[in-house]
């Protein structure tokens, strides 16, 4: 029986749902205690199968980079892309908290009904679901492939969807610092709040972040690996310390690594067996680059253990607060 069908008898679920009753709309990361360790669940399986095992409204951030149906490998081939996408879009809506966020990487390369395309996903969400579109983020990069029959592509898009208007968003955690000259000018602008100016500026919805080249130290072997910086910006701004981040197209496992570094818990799902080795490589790189820092994390085997682990942490914290 799926966990969400026995929700009233699951202590882990009750604990998670209790924590979600608070209004997180006006909170930021400083309002939350960073956990002593992160719990990570990695499953090599079909995404919808694993999604059906998750409790209702249990995930704060869903961050996914779906296959684009480009036949890059066996995980990138679907007969009808949107028929398949509808199944995980519906399950994602169910498992996301009311304050939660969904980010989908993609592009606008539609050619036929088999294509993976954000335009089709947005159309479906707008007309057939309750999803609300907050932003389209443009990831701009200078390095890329040349082209002769069209303008060479130098960007990808990501759409940010929510269930309600009470979504969590921590702008302060991702502000970009002004240069000394920019800061002086901004402080003289009567339209701007000096307190916010000193924190830094809004990064806008156009992010200039370089793509990973072939010899990048971040590389773990996955063909469509995203840079740590872009994943970190989403994790910091759209989830809070101690919350659950779900990536059910985990690919290289980058989301899991960022969650460990940022004090979040992560559920990673992918049907590619290589994801395990990619993620292990990430862990090796993480420790190598940060040799003077110890990262505490526990990898668990199944969703029940994952939820029960989080429940025990919540129970301990609640007891400490009531002392």
C-alpha positions as semicolon CSV with decimal commas, in nm:
position;residue;x (nm);y (nm);z (nm)
1;X;0,000;0,000;0,000
2;X;0,135;0,344;-0,088
3;X;0,237;0,564;0,202
4;X;-0,013;0,836;0,117
5;X;-0,297;0,585;0,156
6;X;-0,212;0,528;0,524
7;X;-0,116;0,883;0,610
8;X;-0,300;0,899;0,942
9;X;-0,100;0,607;1,078
10;X;0,242;0,729;0,966
11;X;0,424;0,928;1,235
12;X;0,683;1,060;0,990
13;X;0,413;1,199;0,766
14;X;0,227;1,359;1,058
15;X;0,547;1,530;1,167
16;X;0,620;1,665;0,820
17;X;0,266;1,788;0,767
18;X;0,269;1,956;1,109
19;X;0,575;2,156;1,010
20;X;0,401;2,262;0,689
21;X;0,113;2,432;0,870
22;X;0,320;2,743;0,927
23;X;0,297;3,026;0,679
24;X;0,638;3,028;0,511
25;X;0,562;3,308;0,267
26;X;0,752;3,577;0,460
27;X;1,027;3,359;0,607
28;X;1,389;3,311;0,500
29;X;1,672;3,070;0,575
30;X;1,771;3,257;0,893
31;X;1,439;3,148;1,047
32;X;1,537;2,780;1,027
33;X;1,798;2,569;1,200
34;X;2,035;2,390;0,965
35;X;2,023;2,016;1,037
36;X;2,330;1,840;1,178
37;X;2,315;1,597;0,887
38;X;2,132;1,551;0,560
39;X;1,941;1,238;0,471
40;X;1,968;1,127;0,109
41;X;1,754;0,868;-0,068
42;X;1,874;0,752;-0,411
43;X;1,650;0,513;-0,606
44;X;1,718;0,369;-0,949
45;X;1,362;0,330;-1,067
46;X;1,077;0,476;-1,271
47;X;0,995;0,825;-1,147
48;X;0,616;0,784;-1,136
49;X;0,645;0,457;-0,945
50;X;0,853;0,630;-0,676
51;X;0,636;0,944;-0,674
52;X;0,331;0,733;-0,590
53;X;0,505;0,618;-0,272
54;X;0,553;0,971;-0,138
55;X;0,305;1,126;0,107
56;X;0,077;1,409;0,001
57;X;0,228;1,757;0,046
58;X;0,560;1,630;0,183
59;X;0,815;1,797;-0,050
60;X;0,922;2,163;-0,038
61;X;1,111;2,186;-0,370
62;X;1,093;1,970;-0,681
63;X;1,388;2,048;-0,907
64;X;1,399;1,850;-1,231
65;X;1,576;1,844;-1,565
66;X;1,359;1,600;-1,762
67;X;1,472;1,411;-2,071
68;X;1,404;1,612;-2,388
69;X;1,327;1,307;-2,604
70;X;1,638;1,363;-2,814
71;X;1,746;0,996;-2,817
72;X;2,068;1,073;-2,630
73;X;2,034;0,739;-2,450
74;X;1,767;0,485;-2,353
75;X;1,645;0,724;-2,081
76;X;1,576;0,990;-2,345
77;X;1,321;0,818;-2,566
78;X;0,942;0,840;-2,524
79;X;0,668;0,772;-2,779
80;X;0,451;1,070;-2,683
81;X;0,630;1,315;-2,458
82;X;0,330;1,504;-2,317
83;X;0,124;1,193;-2,241
84;X;0,419;1,074;-2,034
85;X;0,485;1,417;-1,878
86;X;0,124;1,454;-1,760
87;X;0,166;1,156;-1,528
88;X;0,458;1,304;-1,334
89;X;0,316;1,658;-1,340
90;X;0,003;1,531;-1,162
91;X;0,205;1,337;-0,904
92;X;0,438;1,633;-0,849
93;X;0,138;1,852;-0,770
94;X;0,016;1,602;-0,513
95;X;0,344;1,563;-0,322
96;X;0,438;1,933;-0,319
97;X;0,357;2,137;-0,006
98;X;0,129;2,439;-0,029
99;X;0,436;2,660;0,015
100;X;0,639;2,449;-0,225
101;X;0,801;2,516;-0,561
102;X;0,853;2,320;-0,881
103;X;1,134;2,404;-1,125
104;X;1,153;2,237;-1,466
105;X;1,452;2,286;-1,694
106;X;1,388;2,266;-2,066
107;X;1,375;2,452;-2,393
108;X;1,150;2,551;-2,681
109;X;1,259;2,314;-2,954
110;X;0,917;2,171;-3,041
111;X;0,904;1,990;-3,375
112;X;0,639;1,721;-3,330
113;X;0,437;1,552;-3,056
114;X;0,737;1,342;-2,951
115;X;0,948;1,646;-2,864
116;X;1,027;1,750;-2,510
117;X;0,929;2,115;-2,494
118;X;0,854;2,371;-2,221
119;X;0,597;2,543;-2,439
120;X;0,382;2,230;-2,438
121;X;0,430;2,183;-2,063
122;X;0,328;2,544;-1,993
123;X;0,023;2,509;-2,218
124;X;-0,084;2,192;-2,041
125;X;-0,031;2,342;-1,694
126;X;-0,222;2,658;-1,784
127;X;-0,526;2,492;-1,938
128;X;-0,556;2,155;-1,764
129;X;-0,403;2,188;-1,415
130;X;-0,398;2,414;-1,110
131;X;-0,028;2,495;-1,142
132;X;0,061;2,868;-1,132
133;X;0,358;3,004;-1,330
134;X;0,573;3,248;-1,127
135;X;0,877;3,300;-1,350
136;X;1,061;3,183;-1,656
137;X;1,432;3,186;-1,579
138;X;1,673;3,224;-1,869
139;X;2,010;3,058;-1,817
140;X;2,251;3,246;-2,044
141;X;2,596;3,111;-2,126
142;X;2,865;3,227;-2,368
143;X;3,010;2,890;-2,462
144;X;2,812;2,658;-2,687
145;X;2,796;2,479;-3,021
146;X;2,801;2,665;-3,351
147;X;2,513;2,648;-3,599
148;X;2,460;2,708;-3,972
149;X;2,084;2,665;-4,024
150;X;1,967;2,868;-3,724
151;X;2,098;3,120;-3,469
152;X;2,342;2,944;-3,238
153;X;2,179;2,869;-2,904
154;X;2,329;3,036;-2,598
155;X;2,060;2,984;-2,338
156;X;1,826;2,737;-2,173
157;X;1,506;2,805;-1,986
158;X;1,360;2,687;-1,658
159;X;1,002;2,746;-1,548
160;X;0,906;2,801;-1,184
161;X;0,560;2,671;-1,088
162;X;0,371;2,678;-0,757
163;X;0,043;2,550;-0,608
164;X;-0,058;2,861;-0,412
165;X;0,035;3,226;-0,370
166;X;0,194;3,142;-0,032
167;X;0,503;2,991;-0,190
168;X;0,838;3,011;-0,011
169;X;1,094;3,244;-0,170
170;X;1,416;3,359;0,000
171;X;1,554;3,636;-0,216
172;X;1,814;3,744;0,040
173;X;1,992;3,408;0,013
174;X;2,071;3,462;-0,357
175;X;2,120;3,837;-0,387
176;X;2,414;3,950;-0,602
177;X;2,652;4,195;-0,440
178;X;2,691;4,540;-0,592
179;X;3,032;4,669;-0,693
180;X;3,143;4,965;-0,477
181;X;3,046;5,207;-0,754
182;X;2,707;5,041;-0,811
183;X;2,636;5,039;-0,437
184;X;2,708;5,408;-0,399
185;X;2,478;5,487;-0,690
186;X;2,201;5,256;-0,568
187;X;2,204;5,409;-0,220
188;X;2,134;5,749;-0,377
189;X;1,829;5,614;-0,563
190;X;1,517;5,726;-0,367
191;X;1,313;5,442;-0,519
192;X;1,526;5,176;-0,346
193;X;1,521;5,071;0,018
194;X;1,873;5,123;0,161
195;X;1,847;4,815;0,385
196;X;1,777;4,593;0,085
197;X;2,038;4,764;-0,130
198;X;2,307;4,676;0,123
199;X;2,203;4,311;0,105
200;X;2,265;4,305;-0,269
201;X;2,055;4,312;-0,584
202;X;1,796;4,078;-0,722
203;X;1,973;3,845;-0,971
204;X;1,674;3,893;-1,209
205;X;1,541;3,608;-1,420
206;X;1,837;3,611;-1,659
207;X;2,132;3,423;-1,507
208;X;2,473;3,432;-1,672
209;X;2,638;3,112;-1,557
210;X;2,892;2,931;-1,773
211;X;2,824;2,581;-1,903
212;X;3,052;2,302;-1,785
213;X;3,329;2,244;-2,036
214;X;3,479;1,902;-2,095
215;X;3,760;1,936;-1,840
216;X;3,558;2,108;-1,566
217;X;3,638;1,987;-1,215
218;X;3,263;1,952;-1,157
219;X;3,224;1,695;-1,434
220;X;3,117;1,345;-1,325
221;X;3,042;1,196;-1,669
222;X;2,676;1,274;-1,734
223;X;2,614;1,428;-2,081
224;X;2,365;1,695;-1,964
225;X;2,509;1,782;-1,622
226;X;2,409;2,126;-1,487
227;X;2,655;2,353;-1,303
228;X;2,647;2,351;-0,923
229;X;2,591;2,727;-0,919
230;X;2,257;2,719;-1,098
231;X;2,123;2,431;-0,885
232;X;2,246;2,602;-0,568
233;X;2,060;2,923;-0,652
234;X;1,732;2,735;-0,684
235;X;1,790;2,528;-0,369
236;X;1,879;2,831;-0,158
237;X;1,593;3,051;-0,277
238;X;1,307;2,800;-0,306
239;X;1,371;2,565;-0,012
240;X;1,474;2,617;0,349
241;X;1,729;2,436;0,570
242;X;1,597;2,098;0,681
243;X;1,331;2,074;0,409
244;X;1,294;1,801;0,146
245;X;1,413;1,854;-0,211
246;X;1,303;1,604;-0,475
247;X;1,475;1,542;-0,809
248;X;1,308;1,255;-0,992
249;X;1,528;1,296;-1,301
250;X;1,843;1,298;-1,091
251;X;2,087;1,238;-1,379
252;X;2,430;1,322;-1,244
253;X;2,307;1,367;-0,885
254;X;2,404;1,735;-0,870
255;X;2,090;1,820;-0,670
256;X;2,188;1,569;-0,402
257;X;2,534;1,716;-0,364
258;X;2,401;2,071;-0,334
259;X;2,146;1,958;-0,074
260;X;2,422;1,809;0,141
261;X;2,625;2,129;0,114
262;X;2,324;2,350;0,189
263;X;2,164;2,150;0,471
264;X;1,862;2,007;0,290
265;X;1,736;1,649;0,265
266;X;1,707;1,500;-0,083
267;X;1,520;1,230;-0,268
268;X;1,691;1,140;-0,595
269;X;1,527;0,914;-0,854
270;X;1,646;0,810;-1,198
271;X;1,602;0,502;-1,417
272;X;1,965;0,517;-1,533
273;X;2,186;0,285;-1,327
274;X;2,484;0,513;-1,394
275;X;2,329;0,776;-1,164
276;X;2,471;0,596;-0,861
277;X;2,828;0,617;-0,989
278;X;2,778;0,979;-1,098
279;X;2,654;1,071;-0,751
280;X;2,943;0,889;-0,583
281;X;3,182;1,087;-0,802
282;X;3,009;1,406;-0,685
283;X;3,066;1,303;-0,324
284;X;3,435;1,240;-0,396
285;X;3,470;1,581;-0,564
286;X;3,283;1,752;-0,280
287;X;3,520;1,616;-0,016
288;X;3,828;1,677;-0,232
289;X;3,745;2,042;-0,299
290;X;3,640;2,103;0,063
291;X;3,911;1,897;0,233
292;X;3,900;2,113;0,546
293;X;3,523;2,071;0,590
294;X;3,327;1,768;0,704
295;X;2,987;1,703;0,548
296;X;2,747;1,494;0,755
297;X;2,499;1,294;0,554
298;X;2,330;0,955;0,565
299;X;2,221;0,761;0,258
300;X;1,906;0,555;0,325
301;X;1,758;0,270;0,124
302;X;1,384;0,337;0,108
303;X;1,118;0,602;0,153
304;X;0,990;0,463;0,485
305;X;1,338;0,488;0,641
306;X;1,386;0,832;0,491
307;X;1,062;0,969;0,639
308;X;1,116;0,800;0,974
309;X;1,464;0,951;0,997
310;X;1,323;1,299;0,944
311;X;1,046;1,230;1,195
312;X;1,299;1,142;1,465
313;X;1,487;1,469;1,401
314;X;1,167;1,674;1,425
315;X;1,067;1,498;1,747
316;X;1,408;1,568;1,901
317;X;1,403;1,935;1,801
318;X;1,053;1,977;1,937
319;X;1,158;1,824;2,270
320;X;1,462;2,054;2,290
321;X;1,246;2,361;2,227
322;X;1,005;2,260;2,504
323;X;1,277;2,216;2,768
